[in-house]
Amino acid sequence: TGSSDPYCIVKIDNEPIVRTATVWKTLSPFWGEEYEVHLQPSFHSVSFYVMDEDALSRDDVIGKVSITRDTLAEHPKGFSGWLSLSEVDPDEEVQGEIHLRIQVLPGEAGRRLCCTVLEAR
């Protein structure tokens, strides 16, 4: 139909942590949602999956972005910008990018991940 019903799932080490709202019938969704979650000291990566909600079948994966612990350590003040989506299924071509703001913050009970899922195109 030329449009999608996109939403994002944020995963830490492949465990789903949060899900954004679905933005209906668009290829340029704006979410503007901010999340703060507790990080285990041994975490390896944070992944953002852009999904297409489908009422009649399984939701499709549009693409994903994974950010490793080492990459986050290279940006102590955090990262903000557009990141290209990569494929989840090697047989699928992926086009698009997601605008994220992500930072690891110190806390009394361990580190926290503050991430803002802004928009995609």
N, C-alpha and C positions, 0 to 999 in steps of 0.2 A: 504493500500500500504506500510505500515511500516514507513511512514514519515508524517509530518504535514507541514502546511504553517503558522507558528505561528507569532503572533503580540501581543502587550500588549495595554491595555487601562488603563489609570490611572484615578481613580475617587476620588473626595473628597466628602464625604457624599453622595455617590451614584450618583453624577453628573459627567459625563465624562469631563475630563479636557484636556488630551492629548492622542494621539495614536502613537505608534511607527510604523516604517516601517514593512512590512511583510518580513519574511525571508523564502524563498521558499524551499520546499522539505527537511526538516531537523527535527531532534528531539533534536538538541543541538544548538539552535539559538544564535547568538551573535548580540546584538543591539548596546551597547555602547552609548546610547543616553541620554543626560542630559537635564533636564527641570527645570525651575524655575518658580513657580507660586505664586500668592498672596493668602494668607490664611485668611479666615474670622476668627475673634477672637472666634467665637462660633463653629468652626468645631469640628467634633467628630472623624472621621477616614479617613484614606487614604487607598484605595484599588487598587491592581494591578491585573487585570484580564488577564490571558494568554488565547488567543483565537486561533482558527484554522480557517483560511480563507477558505471558500468554494464557488467556483464560481457558483455552481448549486443549492445550498440551503442556509439556514441560517447558519452563522458562528457558530461553536461549541465552547463552553467554555471548555477549558482544565482544568482550576482550577484557584484559586485566593488566594491572600494573603491580609489580612486586618491588618493595624497597627493603633491602637487607639491613640488618643491624649495623654492619660496617658502613654502609652508605649514610645512615642516620648519624653515626658517630663522626663522619666527615663534615657534617653540617650542625655543629653544636647550637647555633642560633636558630635552627630549623630550616625547612625548605618550603618555598612557595613557588609554584609555576605549573606550566602545562607539561604533561608527560604523555608520550605516545602509548596507546594500548598495544599489547602483544596478544598473539593468539593463545587460546587454551587448547584447542584442537588443531593439530598441524595441518589438517585438510581444509581448514577455514581461513579465508583471507580476512584480515582485520584492518579497518580504517578508523581513525578517530583518535581523540586524545581527551584527557581528563585534567581538570585544574584542581590541584590539591594544595593545602597548606598543612604541614606536618612538623611536629616538634616533640622531642622527648624532654620532659620536665622532671626535675628532682622532686621528691616528696618525702614526708616523714615516714610513710609506710612503703617506701620503694619508689621506683620511677613510674611516671604516668605518661601515656601517649596522648597528645592533644592533636586531633586531626580535624580538618575542615574539608568536607567534600563540597566544592563550590559549584562546578558546572562541567559539562562535557560538550564535545562537538564531533 
